Amino acid sequence: MHLIRHAVMLPIAALFISFGVLSAEAETPDRENLEAFLEVTGFDVALESIALSADAAPQMLGLEADDFGSEWQRLVGEVFQTELMHKMAVEILEKTLTQDLLTHAADFYASDLGQRLVVAENSAHMIEDDGLKSESGAQILEGLAGIESPRLEILQRLNAASGGEDSSIRSIQEIQIRFLMAAAGAGVIELQMEEPDLREAMRSQEDELRASLRRSALEGAAYTYQAFSDAEVIAYAEALEHPDMKKVYELMNAVQYEIMANRFEAVADRLRLMQPSQDL
Protein backbone atom coordinates (compact mmCIF):
# COMPACT_ATOMS: atom_id res chain seq x y z
CA MET A 1 0.00 0.00 0.00
CA HIS A 2 1.06 3.59 -0.61
CA LEU A 3 2.31 4.15 2.94
CA ILE A 4 5.56 6.07 2.69
CA ARG A 5 7.90 5.55 5.65
CA HIS A 6 8.85 8.97 6.99
CA ALA A 7 11.76 10.09 9.14
CA VAL A 8 9.23 11.47 11.58
CA MET A 9 11.08 12.32 14.78
CA LEU A 10 12.02 15.92 15.50
CA PRO A 11 15.10 17.01 17.46
CA ILE A 12 13.12 18.48 20.39
CA ALA A 13 12.48 15.50 21.74
CA ALA A 14 -2.42 11.01 23.65
CA LEU A 15 -3.74 12.06 19.50
CA PHE A 16 -4.45 8.66 21.13
CA ILE A 17 -5.63 7.13 17.90
CA SER A 18 -9.21 5.98 18.14
CA PHE A 19 -10.70 3.34 15.91
CA GLY A 20 -14.33 3.33 14.97
CA VAL A 21 -16.18 0.34 16.39
CA LEU A 22 -18.12 -1.66 13.83
CA SER A 23 -21.86 -1.73 14.11
CA ALA A 24 -23.55 -5.00 14.90
CA GLU A 25 -24.89 -5.14 11.32
CA ALA A 26 -21.48 -4.76 9.65
CA GLU A 27 -20.04 -7.89 8.09
CA THR A 28 -16.56 -8.47 9.42
CA PRO A 29 -13.85 -10.42 7.60
CA ASP A 30 -12.56 -13.63 9.08
CA ARG A 31 -8.92 -14.16 10.03
CA GLU A 32 -8.08 -15.93 6.77
CA ASN A 33 -9.42 -13.04 4.69
CA LEU A 34 -7.52 -10.53 6.80
CA GLU A 35 -4.27 -12.41 6.33
CA ALA A 36 -4.84 -12.51 2.58
CA PHE A 37 -5.67 -8.78 2.61
CA LEU A 38 -2.41 -7.90 4.37
CA GLU A 39 -0.42 -9.86 1.80
CA VAL A 40 -2.18 -8.76 -1.38
CA THR A 41 -2.03 -5.08 -0.43
CA GLY A 42 1.55 -5.22 0.82
CA PHE A 43 0.51 -3.88 4.21
CA ASP A 44 2.30 -6.78 5.90
CA VAL A 45 5.61 -5.47 4.54
CA ALA A 46 4.71 -1.89 5.49
CA LEU A 47 4.23 -3.11 9.07
CA GLU A 48 7.56 -4.93 9.02
CA SER A 49 9.28 -1.73 7.89
CA ILE A 50 8.24 0.02 11.12
CA ALA A 51 11.36 -1.50 12.70
CA LEU A 52 13.49 0.62 10.36
CA SER A 53 12.29 3.75 12.21
CA ALA A 54 13.58 2.46 15.56
CA ASP A 55 16.83 4.45 15.50
CA ALA A 56 14.76 7.63 15.83
CA ALA A 57 14.10 6.72 19.49
CA PRO A 58 17.64 7.41 20.79
CA GLN A 59 17.81 10.51 18.58
CA MET A 60 14.86 12.01 20.45
CA LEU A 61 16.91 11.63 23.63
CA GLY A 62 19.96 13.31 22.12
CA LEU A 63 21.72 9.97 21.60
CA GLU A 64 22.50 7.67 18.70
CA ALA A 65 21.71 3.97 18.33
CA ASP A 66 25.44 3.26 18.12
CA ASP A 67 25.85 4.65 21.64
CA PHE A 68 24.24 1.46 22.95
CA GLY A 69 26.46 -0.86 20.93
CA SER A 70 25.21 -4.33 20.07
CA GLU A 71 22.53 -4.13 22.77
CA TRP A 72 20.52 -1.76 20.61
CA GLN A 73 20.06 -4.19 17.74
CA ARG A 74 19.02 -6.88 20.20
CA LEU A 75 16.43 -4.55 21.70
CA VAL A 76 15.07 -3.60 18.26
CA GLY A 77 14.83 -7.25 17.28
CA GLU A 78 12.83 -8.07 20.41
CA VAL A 79 10.55 -5.02 20.53
CA PHE A 80 9.82 -4.73 16.80
CA GLN A 81 9.12 -8.42 16.19
CA THR A 82 7.38 -8.82 12.84
CA GLU A 83 5.03 -11.48 14.21
CA LEU A 84 4.00 -9.27 17.11
CA MET A 85 3.27 -6.23 14.96
CA HIS A 86 1.40 -8.41 12.48
CA LYS A 87 -0.73 -9.84 15.31
CA MET A 88 -1.49 -6.34 16.63
CA ALA A 89 -2.63 -5.21 13.18
CA VAL A 90 -4.89 -8.20 12.68
CA GLU A 91 -6.50 -7.76 16.10
CA ILE A 92 -7.28 -4.09 15.36
CA LEU A 93 -8.56 -4.82 11.85
CA GLU A 94 -10.84 -7.58 13.10
CA LYS A 95 -12.74 -4.91 15.04
CA THR A 96 -12.60 -2.06 12.53
CA LEU A 97 -12.45 -3.25 8.90
CA THR A 98 -15.62 -4.32 7.12
CA GLN A 99 -15.74 -7.07 4.53
CA ASP A 100 -16.98 -4.61 1.89
CA LEU A 101 -14.02 -2.28 2.37
CA LEU A 102 -11.59 -5.18 2.44
CA THR A 103 -13.00 -6.56 -0.82
CA HIS A 104 -12.85 -3.17 -2.53
CA ALA A 105 -9.17 -2.62 -1.70
CA ALA A 106 -8.14 -6.23 -2.30
CA ASP A 107 -9.76 -6.29 -5.73
CA PHE A 108 -7.67 -3.34 -6.89
CA TYR A 109 -4.39 -4.62 -5.47
CA ALA A 110 -5.01 -8.09 -6.90
CA SER A 111 -5.12 -6.62 -10.41
CA ASP A 112 -2.07 -6.66 -12.67
CA LEU A 113 -1.32 -2.99 -12.00
CA GLY A 114 -2.03 -3.42 -8.31
CA GLN A 115 0.40 -6.31 -7.93
CA ARG A 116 3.16 -4.49 -9.79
CA LEU A 117 2.60 -1.50 -7.51
CA VAL A 118 2.82 -3.71 -4.43
CA VAL A 119 6.14 -5.18 -5.59
CA ALA A 120 7.56 -1.66 -6.08
CA GLU A 121 6.19 -0.42 -2.76
CA ASN A 122 7.42 -3.44 -0.80
CA SER A 123 10.90 -2.93 -2.21
CA ALA A 124 10.85 0.78 -1.31
CA HIS A 125 9.52 0.16 2.20
CA MET A 126 12.39 -2.15 3.09
CA ILE A 127 15.26 0.08 1.96
CA GLU A 128 17.18 0.70 5.18
CA ASP A 129 19.04 3.75 3.87
CA ASP A 130 16.32 6.40 3.61
CA GLY A 131 18.99 8.86 2.55
CA LEU A 132 19.67 6.90 -0.62
CA LYS A 133 15.99 6.79 -1.52
CA SER A 134 15.58 10.48 -0.71
CA GLU A 135 18.61 11.48 -2.76
CA SER A 136 17.51 9.40 -5.74
CA GLY A 137 13.98 10.76 -5.51
CA ALA A 138 15.24 14.32 -5.29
CA GLN A 139 17.32 13.82 -8.43
CA ILE A 140 14.28 12.49 -10.27
CA LEU A 141 12.20 15.48 -9.15
CA GLU A 142 14.91 17.88 -10.25
CA GLY A 143 14.91 16.30 -13.68
CA LEU A 144 11.12 16.45 -13.91
CA ALA A 145 11.12 20.11 -12.92
CA GLY A 146 13.80 20.85 -15.50
CA ILE A 147 11.59 19.64 -18.33
CA GLU A 148 8.38 21.01 -16.76
CA SER A 149 6.91 17.52 -16.67
CA PRO A 150 3.28 17.04 -15.59
CA ARG A 151 4.59 14.09 -13.58
CA LEU A 152 5.19 16.38 -10.59
CA GLU A 153 1.52 17.24 -10.28
CA ILE A 154 0.57 13.61 -10.81
CA LEU A 155 2.80 12.50 -7.92
CA GLN A 156 1.40 15.27 -5.72
CA ARG A 157 -2.10 14.09 -6.54
CA LEU A 158 -1.13 10.51 -5.66
CA ASN A 159 0.28 11.54 -2.29
CA ALA A 160 -2.75 13.68 -1.50
CA ALA A 161 -5.04 10.74 -2.27
CA SER A 162 -3.28 8.35 0.11
CA GLY A 163 -3.97 10.10 3.40
CA GLY A 164 -4.70 13.30 5.25
CA GLU A 165 -1.66 15.45 5.89
CA ASP A 166 -3.12 16.99 9.04
CA SER A 167 -3.91 13.62 10.60
CA SER A 168 -0.39 12.40 9.78
CA ILE A 169 1.12 15.41 11.53
CA ARG A 170 -1.04 14.89 14.62
CA SER A 171 -0.15 11.22 14.72
CA ILE A 172 3.57 11.89 14.35
CA GLN A 173 3.44 14.44 17.15
CA GLU A 174 1.58 11.98 19.33
CA ILE A 175 4.15 9.26 18.75
CA GLN A 176 6.86 11.63 19.95
CA ILE A 177 4.87 12.72 23.00
CA ARG A 178 3.96 9.16 23.96
CA PHE A 179 7.59 8.09 23.65
CA LEU A 180 8.98 11.01 25.64
CA MET A 181 6.36 10.67 28.39
CA ALA A 182 7.03 6.92 28.59
CA ALA A 183 10.78 7.56 28.75
CA ALA A 184 10.25 10.08 31.55
CA GLY A 185 7.94 7.69 33.39
CA ALA A 186 10.59 4.96 33.16
CA GLY A 187 13.23 7.30 34.56
CA VAL A 188 15.25 7.31 31.34
CA ILE A 189 15.04 11.11 31.01
CA GLU A 190 13.90 14.05 33.06
CA LEU A 191 11.66 16.29 31.03
CA GLN A 192 12.30 20.00 31.40
CA MET A 193 8.69 20.88 30.58
CA GLU A 194 5.23 19.65 31.37
CA GLU A 195 3.19 17.79 28.76
CA PRO A 196 1.09 20.85 27.72
CA ASP A 197 4.29 22.84 27.15
CA LEU A 198 5.77 19.93 25.20
CA ARG A 199 2.71 19.85 22.96
CA GLU A 200 2.93 23.59 22.40
CA ALA A 201 6.61 23.30 21.48
CA MET A 202 5.72 20.68 18.89
CA ARG A 203 2.91 22.80 17.50
CA SER A 204 5.40 25.63 17.04
CA GLN A 205 7.40 23.32 14.74
CA GLU A 206 4.37 22.17 12.77
CA ASP A 207 5.13 24.18 9.63
CA GLU A 208 8.62 22.72 9.50
CA LEU A 209 7.25 19.21 9.94
CA ARG A 210 4.61 19.74 7.25
CA ALA A 211 7.21 20.91 4.75
CA SER A 212 9.47 17.99 5.63
CA LEU A 213 6.65 15.47 5.18
CA ARG A 214 5.66 16.89 1.81
CA ARG A 215 9.23 16.82 0.57
CA SER A 216 9.87 13.31 1.91
CA ALA A 217 6.62 11.94 0.47
CA LEU A 218 7.24 13.46 -2.95
CA GLU A 219 10.81 12.16 -3.09
CA GLY A 220 9.60 8.74 -1.98
CA ALA A 221 6.87 8.64 -4.62
CA ALA A 222 9.25 9.78 -7.36
CA TYR A 223 11.64 6.97 -6.44
CA THR A 224 9.05 4.23 -5.86
CA TYR A 225 7.01 4.74 -9.03
CA GLN A 226 9.78 5.69 -11.46
CA ALA A 227 9.14 2.58 -13.57
CA PHE A 228 5.43 3.34 -13.98
CA SER A 229 3.93 5.45 -16.74
CA ASP A 230 2.04 8.67 -16.09
CA ALA A 231 -1.17 6.91 -17.08
CA GLU A 232 -0.55 4.13 -14.55
CA VAL A 233 0.19 6.58 -11.73
CA ILE A 234 -2.98 8.52 -12.61
CA ALA A 235 -4.95 5.27 -12.52
CA TYR A 236 -3.50 4.58 -9.07
CA ALA A 237 -4.41 8.05 -7.85
CA GLU A 238 -7.95 7.60 -9.14
CA ALA A 239 -8.21 4.29 -7.29
CA LEU A 240 -7.03 5.91 -4.05
CA GLU A 241 -9.51 8.77 -4.46
CA HIS A 242 -12.48 6.39 -4.32
CA PRO A 243 -14.41 6.96 -1.04
CA ASP A 244 -14.09 3.31 0.00
CA MET A 245 -10.35 3.28 -0.60
CA LYS A 246 -10.03 6.51 1.37
CA LYS A 247 -11.69 4.80 4.32
CA VAL A 248 -9.32 1.85 4.01
CA TYR A 249 -6.29 4.13 3.91
CA GLU A 250 -7.47 6.18 6.87
CA LEU A 251 -7.67 2.95 8.85
CA MET A 252 -4.35 1.60 7.57
CA ASN A 253 -2.54 4.82 8.44
CA ALA A 254 -4.10 4.79 11.91
CA VAL A 255 -3.10 1.17 12.48
CA GLN A 256 0.46 1.84 11.36
CA TYR A 257 0.86 4.88 13.62
CA GLU A 258 -0.74 3.16 16.61
CA ILE A 259 1.58 0.18 16.35
CA MET A 260 4.56 2.49 15.96
CA ALA A 261 3.56 4.48 19.05
CA ASN A 262 3.00 1.30 21.04
CA ARG A 263 6.40 -0.10 20.11
CA PHE A 264 8.20 3.16 20.88
CA GLU A 265 6.61 3.12 24.34
CA ALA A 266 7.99 -0.40 24.76
CA VAL A 267 11.43 0.87 23.71
CA ALA A 268 11.25 3.59 26.38
CA ASP A 269 10.53 1.01 29.05
CA ARG A 270 13.43 -1.17 27.93
CA LEU A 271 15.90 1.75 27.77
CA ARG A 272 15.79 2.13 31.55
CA LEU A 273 17.63 -1.18 31.77
CA MET A 274 20.31 -0.11 29.31
CA GLN A 275 23.17 2.30 29.52
CA PRO A 276 25.05 3.91 26.65
CA SER A 277 28.28 2.04 25.97
CA GLN A 278 30.42 5.17 25.86
CA ASP A 279 30.66 8.55 27.53
CA LEU A 280 28.33 11.09 26.00
N, C-alpha and C positions, 0 to 999 in steps of 0.2 A: 504494500500500500504506500501511497505517496506521503510518508511520514518522515520528513527530513530530520536527521539527528543534528541538533544544534549544540554549540558550545555555549551553554546557557548560564553558567555561573559568573556573577560579577565580582570584582575585587573586594567590595565592601563586606563582604562577608567572609485556624487555618482555613487563600481560597481552599478550604477543605472540600475537595471535589465531591460533589453529590451526584448520585446516579438515580435517574428516574426509576421508580419501581413499576414493574409491569402490572397492568390491570389483570383482574382475574380472567377476563375474556381473551387476553392476548395469547396467541399460540407461541410457545417457547420451543426453541430447538433442543434436540437431545444432545448428549455429550458427543456422540459420533459425528453429528452434523457440525458441531462447533469445532471439533478437531479438524475436520475437512475444510471448514471456513478459514481457520487460521493458516492452513497450509496453502490453499489456493490463492488467497489474497496476499500472502507473504508477510502477514502480521506476526507470524511466529518468529521470523528472522528479525523483524523490527524490535520485538521484545528482547531477543537475545542481544541485540546491539546496545541495549541500555547499559550493559556492563562496560562498554567503551567510554561512558561518561564518568566512570567512577573516579578518575584522577582529579576531577573538579572538586571533590570533597576536601582533600588537603589544601587545595589552592584557596578555598574560602577561609581557611584558618591561617593563611599566610605561610603555608608549608608546600612542599612538593611530595609527590608519591615516593620519589627516590629517597626522601629523608627517612623513610621507614624500612628501607632495604627490602629484602626478600619477603618480610612479613606482610608487606602491603599486597603483593600479588596473591598470597595465601588468603588474606582477608577478602579480597575481591572475588576470588574463586568460590569462597564459602557463602558470602552474602548475596552475590549476583548469580546464584545457580540458575541455569536455564530452566531446569525442571520446575523449580520453585516459582519463578516468574510466570512460566506457562500456566501452572496450576492456579495462580492468583488471577490471571486473565480469564481463564475459563470459568472460575467461580463467579467473577463479576458479570461476565457475559451471560451466564445462565439466568441471571436475575434481571438483565437489562435489555438484551437483544431479542427482538421478535423474529419469528421464522420468516415473515415476509421481507423484512429488511435484510436478513442474512441471504435469502435467495436472490434478492435484487443485486446485491454486491457480488455474490459468488458467481452469478451468471455472467457479469461483465468480465471479471478476472479469469474466468474459465475460457473465455474466447481466445482466439489466436493473438490478437493485439494485447489482451489482458495478460496472458501468460508471458509474452515477451517483455512487457513492462515489469512484471514481477521479477523476472530474472535480472533485469537491469537494476531494479530497486534493491533487491537482495544483495547484489554485488556491492552497490554503493553504501548500503547500511553497514556492511561489515569491513569497510576500509578503516583501519585503525588510525592512520595518519590523516586527520581531518585537514591538516594544512595542505597536503598534496591535492586533495579533492578541491579545496577552496582555491588554491593557486591555479589549477587547471581550469576550473569553472570561470575564474576571473579572466583568464586569457581568452576563453571562448566568448565571454561577454564583450570583451574589448574588441574582438574581431567582428562580432555582430554589430556593435555600435559603429565601427569604422565603415561598414557598408550600408548602414541605416536599414538593417534587416528587420522585418516585422516579427522575427522570432523573439525579440525581447518582449514585446507586448504579449505574445502568445505564452511565454513562460511566466510572465507576471499574472496572466489570467489563470494559468494552471495552479500557481501557488495560492492565489486568492480563493480558488474553488475548493482547496483541500482543507481549509480550516480557518476559524476566526483568529485574526491577529491579536485582538484584545484579550480573548480568552487564553491564548498561548502566553501572553505577557503575564497575566494574573497567575497562571499556573506555575510559570517559571519563578516568579517572585515567591510564591507559596512554598515551592520546593526549597528555596534558599532559607526562608524563615523557619520552616519545619526542621531543616537540618541544623541550623544555628541554635535554635531553641533546644533541640535534642542534645546537641553537643554541650550546651551550657548546663542542661539538666544532668548530664552524665559527668560533669566536672572536668570536661576536656578543655573548655575555655571559660573565661569570665567576660560576659558581655558588658560593654561599656555604656549600653543604652537599654532602655526598656523596650518591650515588643512594639508598642505604638510608635516610638521614635525610630525603631528599625524599619518599620513599614513606611514611615514617612521618608526616610533616607532612600529607600528603594524607589518610592514614587518619584523622587527628585531625579532619579537616573532613568526614568521610563523612556524618555525620548531617545536616549543613547541606546537603550536596549532594543527599542523598536527599529531603529536604523540598522543595528547589528543583525537583528533577525531577518529583516528584509534582504540585506546584502547576502547573508549566509544562505538563505533559502533560494535566492536567485542563482547564486554560484552553484549550489547543490543541484538545482534543476538543470542548469546548463550542462553540467558534467554528466548527470545521470541519464539524460535523454538525448545526448548528442548523436546517437545512432538512429534516432527516430525522425521521420519527416515532419514538416510543419503540419500537414494534414492529420497525421497520427497524434501529434500532441494536442491539436485542436479537438480531435475526437475524444481524447482522454479528458480534457477540460470540460467538454460537454457532458461526459458521463459523470464527472464529479459534481457538476452543477445541478444534477437531478435532485429534487427534494429528498428522496429516499436515501441517496448516497450521502447527501449532506448530513443526515441523521446518523448514518453509520460512521462517518468520519468524526463527527462530534463525539460519539461514544468511544471510538478507537483512540482519539487524542486524549480523552479523559482517562481512559484505562492506562495508557502509556505513562501519563504524568503521575497518576496515583501510585502506580507500581514504582516509578522512579523515586517519588517522595518517600514511600514506605521503605525502600531499600537504603536510601540515604540516611534515614533515621536509624536503621539498623547499623550502618557504618559508624554513626556517631556513638552509639552505645558500645561498639567494639573498640573504638579508638581509646577509650578510657583505660583499656588494658594494655595499650601499646605505647611505646615511647619512641620518639625519633632516634635513629641510629647514629646521629652525629649532632654536634653542637650547632645551634641555629642562631 
